[in-house]
Amino acid sequence: MSDLSYELDKAIETHEELCAMLYRVASYQDWKPDPSEWSFRLIGAHLAKVEQESYLAQIDTMIAGGNRTFSQYWNTENELGRPELTDSIIRWKESRRKLVERYKMLGGRIDQISVRHDVSGRVNPRQLLETVRNHDDDHLRHMKKILEQFELE
């Protein structure tokens, strides 16, 4: 469980860092580094939505013993809508809290439960957490890069 505790701590840490970055630019939520990229508003909406509709749904299905198959998860700008960035951050914080809570409930079941994914095959909680971490890390790198551009303008 100690490696899982470490991974959960890192997921919390990266999440908090991303939330802080997004809060800093909330007044400029529609700024984007390039017309072809997402605004801060859309990045926040995406983070909240993927956590709720993919990661939390998968762990809840694992815990319940469901037999659902999950598909590759994508968002388009139209699907995300135009929620206020601060609302998206709040929703993401709540979903992340729930996700961490679910992981702490797993105990010894962590290697015994899984869901089916149409691309990845069987996915267990450890693999799902790795996906969460990779997704967060990708967005953290991207946010650092675009914040440099933002601060130059």
HELIX and SHEET records of a PDB file:
HELIX    1   1 SER A    2  ARG A   24  1                                  23    
HELIX    2   2 ALA A   26  TYR A   28  5                                   3    
HELIX    3   3 PHE A   40  VAL A   50  1                                  11    
HELIX    4   4 GLU A   51  LEU A   56  3                                   6    
HELIX    5   5 ALA A   57  ALA A   64  1                                   8    
HELIX    6   6 GLU A   77  LEU A   80  1                                   4    
HELIX    7   7 LEU A   85  LEU A  106  1                                  22    
HELIX    8   8 GLY A  107  ASP A  111  5                                   5    
HELIX    9   9 PRO A  125  LEU A  152  1                                  28    
SHEET    1   A 3 THR A  69  PHE A  70  0                                        
SHEET    2   A 3 VAL A 115  HIS A 117  1                                        
SHEET    3   A 3 GLY A 121  VAL A 123 -1                                        
END                                                                             
